[in-house]
């Protein structure tokens, strides 16, 4: 129950109450599932959770890096996985480049399947997981800024800890360590090196 609540970005009290039921139904609806509040295989799949292990789905690829990105969008602007997917398809990608996206409200959405190499960091895609948070620019849309909300910060820590439990030898980095850009607009390596 607590894993479900964390995946839905709720307070993990272990009680399937009204708030959890509502969040499950919203998740199901947003993924085109029957919004019945019953957490079955399709709902776990939509949440990116392996139903047999009750953990995030583990890639069959060998993962040695987790790379944090920002969407490079203005502070406070909501952007969906589908919108990022459209941007990436327009650039000639086969799918969204990131494996996980953290929304402004802290909810975590699955992007590209973890078994498929990402398209998020040249020279590092084959053996990495790409994580993107929405934001990274000031309201002007040009100036780099750490715009993570409190809920995004909490969700990023939870997601990165979960990924580290799946890939204990993987190191966490910011995209800016590998590219001449500010992304993710904060020092991810130092902030997360103790995870």
Residue pairs with C-beta under 8 A, 6 or more apart in sequence:
1 12
1 14
1 15
1 16
1 20
2 12
2 13
2 14
3 12
3 49
3 54
3 55
4 20
4 24
4 39
4 47
4 49
5 11
5 12
5 13
5 14
5 20
6 12
6 158
7 47
7 48
7 49
7 108
8 20
8 23
8 24
8 27
8 47
8 107
9 105
9 106
9 107
9 108
9 151
9 154
9 155
10 19
10 20
10 23
21 37
24 37
24 39
24 43
25 35
25 36
25 37
26 35
27 43
27 46
27 47
28 34
28 35
28 36
28 37
28 43
28 46
29 35
31 42
31 43
31 46
33 42
33 43
33 46
41 51
44 50
44 51
45 51
46 110
47 110
48 56
48 57
48 100
48 108
48 110
49 55
49 56
49 57
50 56
50 57
50 58
55 162
55 165
55 166
56 114
56 159
56 162
56 163
56 166
57 114
58 114
58 166
58 167
59 114
59 115
59 129
59 166
59 167
60 115
61 114
61 115
61 117
61 126
61 127
62 127
63 127
63 128
63 129
63 166
63 167
63 170
64 127
64 128
64 167
64 169
64 170
64 171
65 124
65 127
65 128
65 129
65 170
65 171
65 172
65 173
66 128
66 129
66 131
66 160
66 163
66 164
66 167
66 170
66 171
66 172
66 173
67 120
67 121
67 124
67 128
67 129
67 130
67 131
67 172
67 173
67 174
67 175
67 178
68 131
68 132
68 133
68 156
68 160
68 172
68 173
68 174
68 175
68 184
68 188
68 192
69 98
69 120
69 121
69 130
69 131
69 132
69 133
69 136
69 174
69 175
69 183
69 184
70 132
70 133
70 134
70 135
70 136
70 137
70 147
70 175
70 183
70 184
70 185
71 79
71 84
71 101
71 132
71 133
71 134
71 135
71 136
72 136
72 137
72 183
73 79
73 134
73 135
73 136
73 137
73 141
74 135
74 137
74 138
74 139
74 140
74 141
75 135
75 137
75 138
75 139
75 145
75 147
76 104
76 135
76 139
76 147
77 134
77 135
78 103
78 104
78 134
79 134
80 103
80 109
81 96
81 101
81 109
81 110
81 111
84 96
84 97
84 98
84 101
84 111
84 132
85 95
85 96
85 111
88 95
88 96
88 97
88 119
89 95
93 119
94 119
95 111
95 112
95 116
95 119
96 111
96 112
97 111
97 112
97 118
97 119
97 120
97 130
98 111
98 112
98 118
98 120
98 130
98 131
98 132
99 110
99 111
99 112
99 113
99 114
99 118
99 129
99 130
99 131
100 108
100 109
100 110
100 111
100 129
100 130
100 131
100 132
100 159
101 108
101 109
101 111
101 131
101 132
101 133
101 134
102 108
102 109
102 131
102 132
102 133
102 134
102 152
102 155
102 156
102 159
103 109
103 134
103 152
104 134
104 135
104 149
104 151
104 152
105 149
105 151
106 149
106 151
106 152
106 154
106 155
107 155
108 155
108 158
108 159
111 130
111 132
112 118
112 119
112 130
114 129
117 125
117 126
118 125
118 128
118 129
118 130
119 125
120 128
120 130
120 132
120 175
121 128
121 130
121 175
121 178
121 179
122 178
122 179
123 178
124 178
128 170
129 163
129 167
129 170
131 156
131 159
131 160
131 163
132 184
133 148
133 152
133 156
133 184
134 152
135 145
135 147
135 148
135 149
135 152
135 185
136 144
136 145
136 146
136 147
136 182
136 183
136 184
136 185
137 143
137 144
137 145
137 147
137 185
138 144
138 145
138 147
144 182
144 183
144 185
145 185
146 184
146 185
146 186
147 185
148 156
148 186
157 192
157 195
160 172
160 192
160 195
161 195
163 170
164 170
164 172
164 195
172 188
172 189
172 192
172 193
172 195
173 188
173 189
174 183
174 184
174 186
174 187
174 188
174 189
175 181
175 183
175 184
176 182
176 183
176 184
177 189
